[in-house]
Amino acid sequence: MRDLADTTRWAAIASIAWALALGGCDGPSETATATAGAESATMAVSGAGSSFAAPMFNHWFKTYAAAHPDLSLSYDSVGSGAGIDRFLDGSVDIGATDAPIGADEAEQVGGDFAQLPITGGMIAITYNLPELDGPLNLPRDVYPAIFLGDIYRWDDPRIAAANPGINLPSKLIQVVGRRDSSGTTFAFTNHLAAVSEAWAAAPGVGKKIDWPGGAMEANGNEGVAQRLKITPNAIGYVEAGFAQRLGLPLAWLENRTGGFVQPNVDTGRRGLADGADTPPDDLTRTIPDPQGSRSYPIVTYVWALVRADYGTPEKTQTVNDLLRWILTDGQTDAESLFYVPLPANLAQAALAELDALKP
């Protein structure tokens, strides 16, 4: 007979599973929208894209709309790829992406635009091993091999060697990846390709990839995190805050200097600094394998795609003012949501690029 703790745990898992079933088993619907200030609004501004940054955008829009009751703000957490598509076709005012757009996509914008870094964060490798006592160390030659399917058991000697004294289960590893076009996937695979020649050869880098082996798939950071929550012996990658909020453990990853580092705001900040004292000059530069002995190795900026002209001077100024607030006062609460606020000089560089946009 199960004891009370087992009964409670399985009831919670069943509850989450039922919620996923109602939502198509992929987490929140892609049409779910966070809206603030709609009741008395006279102007609407819409955003869509990155699920990685959705909690941050929802917080920003709620806070800003509270001080601007004449403004309606909405954000759809649909993934970076869909957010870019919506920005390109003009169906949203602001696109949010964890993967900066390239020249081919830029040509489709149809007018001057900018892609501005607005926050930073960490991609965590998280897992569901309820009986594991203590954090899991994953060397940089091991976690790419897990996602390639070359390491497929939790008690593999290469995992065990990095975790002495930990009783690893004799179970198959279930990989969980993203189904949708995702900037989180781009940043994650960009890192894997930087540290693994095998990964660079195939599947490579992209917002959407063909996952090796029998990987499970889900939409959005929300869907992957929830899938991991209900799947014993699973492993996957999500924005670190999603894992933290669901109580999922965060693996300590080996960085390029050989140290095992946990994801937190301090190690994420060091990773985004990439061993330098000043932020990058290129506002769209990615950091696939950061330098620095205390740097967390999988980090990314989130970029906002913003147009120079929104049809009327009033709408253009409204969007400009919103982005200006995000780049200044809006950075204040990033740490409390497990994101990394922009360094002041990088925020200033983004503001300068915003100011340079002319309708």
Protein Blocks (a to p, Z undefined) as FASTA:
>chain_A
ZZfklmmmmmmmmmmmmmmmmnoonajafkbccdehklmpcbdcddedjfklmmmmmmmm
mmmmmmmmkbccddddebjklmmmmmmnopafbdcdfbdcdfklmmmnopadddddfbdc
ddddddddfkbgcjddddfklmmmmmnomaccfklfklmmmmghiacddddddddddfbd
cfklmmmmmmmmmmomklmmogbjafbdcdehjbdcdehjklmmmmmmmmghiacdddfk
lmmmnopacdddddfkopacdddfklmmmmmnnopabdcfblkbccfbcghjkbcfbdcd
ddddddfbeoiaklmmmmmmmmmmmmmmmmmmmmmnopacddfklmmmmmmmmmmpcZZ
